[in-house]
């Protein structure tokens, strides 16, 4: 039975990932930052194979204890899903330099440095585990990136740049850690109906849906099902891959 650590697991894509992994039989240790009530409700609903801990992934000092808590609860760590992220408008034509710099600093602290630090800590656990399967895999990293990583964004360049960094982190992991039995993937959603995207969707849903050939925004479950597939081991030879989940709104 797999054990997964999922960051930002109390809402949106993260909640859907927790549910999807739990449905496969995996044990899931997940984090929340502000969604305590929702996290506790999910624990109650899904039962003993799901546990939540409060964590700000940008606070690097707390991350070793998070990994230790996951292993203490479930005995191992097979899959890390770096999902926690923040997003805010930060246009080039703003007039507040301090706000501009704070946007870049905080976005990278959560979206990039938090994921990179947690990955480094998870790798230490994964390397010590016995290899499994024909390919001898010891662990899997799945990074939730974004369509913004690939196309350039007009008013939130810091978010797009952070997700591009996450895609490159995935490639580096895949190439550097393959010989140790560690594989890595990224999933790059477009607009998905989540709380994080709610303000953008409320302001310009017609424009957003107009960019999507199917004229609809995606559901969190459509991303989570791909994360669960990658976590399952069925795609290990595709290590280093980024899978687009954007309704063909941006095709590479």
LOZA-652209 format. One record per residue (C-alpha): residue in one letter; y negated, z, x. Coordinates in Angstrom, 3 decimals, padded with zeros to 6 digits. Example, Ala and Ser with C-alpha at 12.3 -4.5 7.8 and 13.67 -1.06 7.14 Angstrom:
BEGIN
[A, [004.500, 007.800, 012.300]]
[S, [001.060, 007.140, 013.670]]
***
This chain:
BEGIN
[X, [000.000, 000.000, 000.000]]
[X, [-003.421, -000.985, 001.336]]
[X, [-006.379, 001.345, 001.704]]
[X, [-009.848, -000.168, 001.437]]
[X, [-013.293, 001.225, 002.194]]
[X, [-015.972, -000.407, 000.023]]
[X, [-019.670, 000.267, 000.514]]
[X, [-022.010, 000.155, -002.458]]
[X, [-019.097, 000.507, -004.842]]
[X, [-020.685, 002.118, -007.873]]
[X, [-022.348, -000.917, -009.433]]
[X, [-022.536, -004.700, -009.522]]
[X, [-020.320, -006.646, -007.153]]
[X, [-019.209, -003.435, -005.448]]
[X, [-017.921, -001.902, -008.666]]
[X, [-016.102, -005.127, -009.500]]
[X, [-014.526, -005.106, -006.013]]
[X, [-013.368, -001.511, -006.465]]
[X, [-011.776, -002.449, -009.778]]
[X, [-010.174, -005.622, -008.409]]
[X, [-008.669, -003.887, -005.368]]
[X, [-007.449, -000.972, -007.483]]
[X, [-005.749, -003.464, -009.807]]
[X, [-003.752, -004.835, -006.864]]
[X, [-002.373, -001.360, -006.163]]
[X, [-004.705, -000.532, -003.284]]
[X, [-006.269, 002.865, -002.715]]
[X, [-010.046, 002.577, -002.586]]
[X, [-012.560, 004.859, -000.881]]
[X, [-016.041, 003.750, -001.915]]
[X, [-019.640, 004.744, -001.332]]
[X, [-022.675, 005.112, -003.536]]
[X, [-026.267, 006.035, -002.771]]
[X, [-028.004, 006.680, -006.100]]
[X, [-025.269, 005.962, -008.636]]
[X, [-023.516, 009.326, -008.632]]
[X, [-022.866, 009.434, -012.376]]
[X, [-021.348, 005.955, -012.338]]
[X, [-019.237, 006.774, -009.278]]
[X, [-017.836, 009.920, -010.893]]
[X, [-017.099, 007.986, -014.068]]
[X, [-015.167, 005.375, -012.090]]
[X, [-013.167, 008.080, -010.318]]
[X, [-012.221, 009.561, -013.688]]
[X, [-011.401, 006.200, -015.226]]
[X, [-009.349, 004.766, -012.358]]
[X, [-007.599, 007.928, -011.186]]
[X, [-006.405, 009.361, -007.905]]
[X, [-006.312, 006.103, -005.949]]
[X, [-010.111, 005.868, -006.108]]
[X, [-012.542, 008.254, -004.398]]
[X, [-016.307, 008.060, -003.886]]
[X, [-018.647, 009.580, -001.311]]
[X, [-022.423, 009.487, -001.171]]
[X, [-023.660, 007.558, 001.849]]
[X, [-026.723, 005.690, 003.034]]
[X, [-025.176, 003.132, 005.363]]
[X, [-028.496, 002.844, 007.202]]
[X, [-028.016, 006.433, 008.412]]
[X, [-025.759, 005.765, 011.379]]
[X, [-025.177, 009.472, 012.030]]
[X, [-023.255, 009.830, 008.762]]
[X, [-020.891, 006.893, 009.229]]
[X, [-018.250, 008.474, 011.525]]
[X, [-017.678, 011.217, 008.937]]
[X, [-017.378, 008.579, 006.211]]
[X, [-014.574, 006.774, 008.034]]
[X, [-012.885, 010.083, 008.812]]
[X, [-013.059, 011.080, 005.138]]
[X, [-011.431, 007.814, 004.070]]
[X, [-008.546, 008.283, 006.504]]
[X, [-008.184, 011.958, 005.597]]
[X, [-007.946, 011.079, 001.908]]
[X, [-005.631, 008.069, 002.043]]
[X, [-004.050, 008.157, 005.512]]
[X, [-005.209, 004.806, 006.871]]
[X, [-007.844, 002.073, 006.660]]
[X, [-006.636, -001.483, 006.157]]
[X, [-009.662, -003.235, 004.675]]
[X, [-013.396, -002.703, 005.091]]
[X, [-015.670, -004.391, 002.538]]
[X, [-019.290, -004.333, 003.700]]
[X, [-021.006, -004.789, 000.363]]
[X, [-023.950, -002.363, 000.337]]
[X, [-027.247, -004.228, 000.528]]
[X, [-030.874, -004.108, -000.507]]
[X, [-033.250, -006.844, -001.623]]
[X, [-036.984, -006.954, -002.300]]
[X, [-039.668, -009.597, -002.395]]
[X, [-041.471, -009.822, 000.960]]
[X, [-043.469, -013.075, 000.987]]
[X, [-045.094, -014.691, 003.986]]
[X, [-048.476, -014.725, 002.264]]
[X, [-048.704, -010.985, 001.634]]
[X, [-051.685, -009.028, 002.929]]
[X, [-050.000, -005.756, 003.924]]
[X, [-048.662, -005.931, 007.491]]
[X, [-047.105, -002.456, 007.347]]
[X, [-045.220, -003.374, 004.172]]
[X, [-044.032, -006.629, 005.776]]
[X, [-042.632, -004.779, 008.777]]
[X, [-041.076, -002.061, 006.638]]
[X, [-039.329, -004.706, 004.545]]
[X, [-037.718, -006.289, 007.586]]
[X, [-036.813, -002.948, 009.148]]
[X, [-035.199, -001.421, 006.079]]
[X, [-033.421, -004.636, 005.036]]
[X, [-031.814, -005.044, 008.458]]
[X, [-031.014, -001.325, 008.687]]
[X, [-028.889, -001.541, 005.542]]
[X, [-027.672, -005.135, 005.408]]
[X, [-026.933, -005.686, 009.105]]
[X, [-026.928, -002.541, 011.217]]
[X, [-025.122, -000.470, 008.593]]
[X, [-022.406, -003.100, 008.288]]
[X, [-022.127, -003.574, 012.061]]
[X, [-021.939, 000.164, 012.775]]
[X, [-019.368, 000.791, 010.087]]
[X, [-017.316, -002.157, 011.286]]
[X, [-017.298, -000.797, 014.846]]
[X, [-016.039, 002.561, 013.583]]
[X, [-013.427, 000.989, 011.303]]
[X, [-012.089, -001.136, 014.151]]
[X, [-011.210, 002.015, 016.088]]
[X, [-008.966, 003.112, 013.231]]
[X, [-007.478, -000.325, 012.624]]
[X, [-006.560, -000.902, 016.265]]
[X, [-004.469, 002.284, 016.256]]
[X, [-002.424, 001.231, 013.232]]
[X, [000.926, -000.507, 013.406]]
[X, [000.721, -004.277, 012.860]]
[X, [001.953, -005.540, 009.517]]
[X, [003.481, -008.810, 008.384]]
[X, [004.517, -011.887, 010.312]]
[X, [001.039, -012.289, 011.800]]
[X, [000.847, -008.679, 012.952]]
[X, [-002.458, -007.922, 011.247]]
[X, [-003.838, -004.406, 011.680]]
[X, [-006.979, -004.699, 009.586]]
[X, [-009.298, -006.933, 007.597]]
[X, [-013.088, -007.000, 007.353]]
[X, [-014.745, -008.680, 004.356]]
[X, [-018.527, -009.015, 004.506]]
[X, [-020.479, -009.752, 001.337]]
[X, [-023.202, -012.142, 002.477]]
[X, [-025.276, -014.458, 000.273]]
[X, [-026.227, -018.024, -000.435]]
[X, [-029.558, -016.970, 001.085]]
[X, [-027.885, -016.936, 004.504]]
[X, [-027.644, -020.722, 004.502]]
[X, [-030.562, -022.280, 002.693]]
[X, [-033.728, -020.382, 003.676]]
[X, [-035.658, -018.353, 001.113]]
[X, [-039.308, -018.647, 000.115]]
[X, [-040.237, -015.053, -000.697]]
[X, [-037.522, -012.874, 000.844]]
[X, [-036.885, -014.261, 004.309]]
[X, [-035.849, -010.832, 005.574]]
[X, [-032.967, -010.717, 003.092]]
[X, [-031.844, -014.246, 003.943]]
[X, [-032.027, -013.560, 007.665]]
[X, [-030.026, -010.363, 007.252]]
[X, [-027.278, -012.209, 005.409]]
[X, [-027.242, -014.956, 008.039]]
[X, [-026.715, -012.235, 010.624]]
[X, [-023.803, -010.912, 008.568]]
[X, [-022.201, -014.361, 008.507]]
[X, [-022.539, -014.605, 012.281]]
[X, [-021.122, -011.091, 012.676]]
[X, [-018.095, -012.303, 010.722]]
[X, [-017.583, -015.241, 013.080]]
[X, [-017.903, -013.017, 016.133]]
[X, [-015.419, -010.517, 014.724]]
[X, [-012.907, -013.242, 013.937]]
[X, [-013.066, -014.688, 017.439]]
[X, [-013.275, -011.406, 019.331]]
[X, [-010.708, -009.345, 017.451]]
[X, [-007.949, -011.809, 016.562]]
[X, [-005.816, -010.828, 019.561]]
[X, [-005.935, -007.223, 018.309]]
[X, [-004.665, -008.161, 014.874]]
[X, [-008.044, -007.919, 013.115]]
[X, [-009.251, -010.714, 010.806]]
[X, [-012.669, -011.153, 009.212]]
[X, [-014.163, -013.104, 006.334]]
[X, [-017.490, -013.438, 004.541]]
[X, [-018.179, -014.197, 000.901]]
[X, [-021.562, -015.731, 000.081]]
[X, [-022.520, -015.372, -003.583]]
[X, [-025.400, -017.125, -005.249]]
[X, [-027.094, -015.495, -008.211]]
[X, [-024.759, -012.996, -009.837]]
[X, [-025.535, -010.921, -012.930]]
[X, [-026.133, -007.561, -011.242]]
[X, [-028.762, -004.838, -011.234]]
[X, [-030.017, -006.033, -007.848]]
[X, [-030.672, -009.516, -009.228]]
[X, [-031.985, -008.312, -012.595]]
[X, [-035.701, -008.547, -011.808]]
[X, [-035.407, -012.077, -010.432]]
[X, [-033.293, -013.172, -013.377]]
[X, [-035.701, -011.606, -015.850]]
[X, [-038.665, -013.363, -014.249]]
[X, [-037.211, -016.841, -013.790]]
[X, [-033.753, -017.212, -015.316]]
[X, [-034.492, -020.731, -016.539]]
[X, [-035.470, -021.901, -013.063]]
[X, [-032.452, -020.188, -011.473]]
[X, [-029.970, -021.607, -013.987]]
[X, [-031.593, -025.012, -013.565]]
[X, [-030.448, -025.024, -009.905]]
[X, [-026.836, -024.394, -010.912]]
[X, [-024.877, -027.444, -012.117]]
[X, [-022.919, -025.344, -014.637]]
[X, [-026.163, -023.806, -015.923]]
[X, [-024.931, -020.225, -015.718]]
[X, [-025.244, -017.221, -013.431]]
[X, [-022.002, -015.854, -011.989]]
[X, [-020.251, -012.630, -012.949]]
[X, [-019.443, -009.868, -010.427]]
[X, [-015.746, -010.297, -011.179]]
[X, [-015.882, -013.875, -009.894]]
[X, [-016.879, -012.574, -006.478]]
[X, [-014.536, -009.579, -006.577]]
[X, [-011.463, -011.702, -007.226]]
[X, [-012.115, -013.622, -003.996]]
[X, [-012.670, -010.410, -002.030]]
[X, [-009.357, -009.074, -003.361]]
[X, [-007.608, -012.309, -002.353]]
[X, [-008.982, -012.081, 001.188]]
[X, [-008.000, -008.416, 001.390]]
[X, [-004.455, -009.194, 000.275]]
[X, [-003.380, -010.914, 003.491]]
[X, [-002.766, -014.255, 001.787]]
[X, [-005.599, -015.918, 003.727]]
[X, [-005.372, -014.348, 007.178]]
[X, [-005.245, -017.667, 009.026]]
[X, [-008.627, -018.515, 007.507]]
[X, [-010.226, -015.758, 009.579]]
[X, [-013.860, -016.473, 010.392]]
[X, [-014.407, -018.338, 007.137]]
[X, [-017.333, -017.873, 004.770]]
[X, [-016.508, -018.672, 001.147]]
[X, [-019.404, -019.789, -001.048]]
[X, [-019.462, -018.439, -004.602]]
[X, [-022.595, -020.006, -006.036]]
[X, [-021.586, -022.435, -008.775]]
[X, [-022.335, -025.393, -006.460]]
[X, [-026.032, -024.478, -006.445]]
[X, [-025.957, -024.835, -002.656]]
[X, [-023.180, -026.922, -001.141]]
[X, [-022.708, -026.988, 002.629]]
***
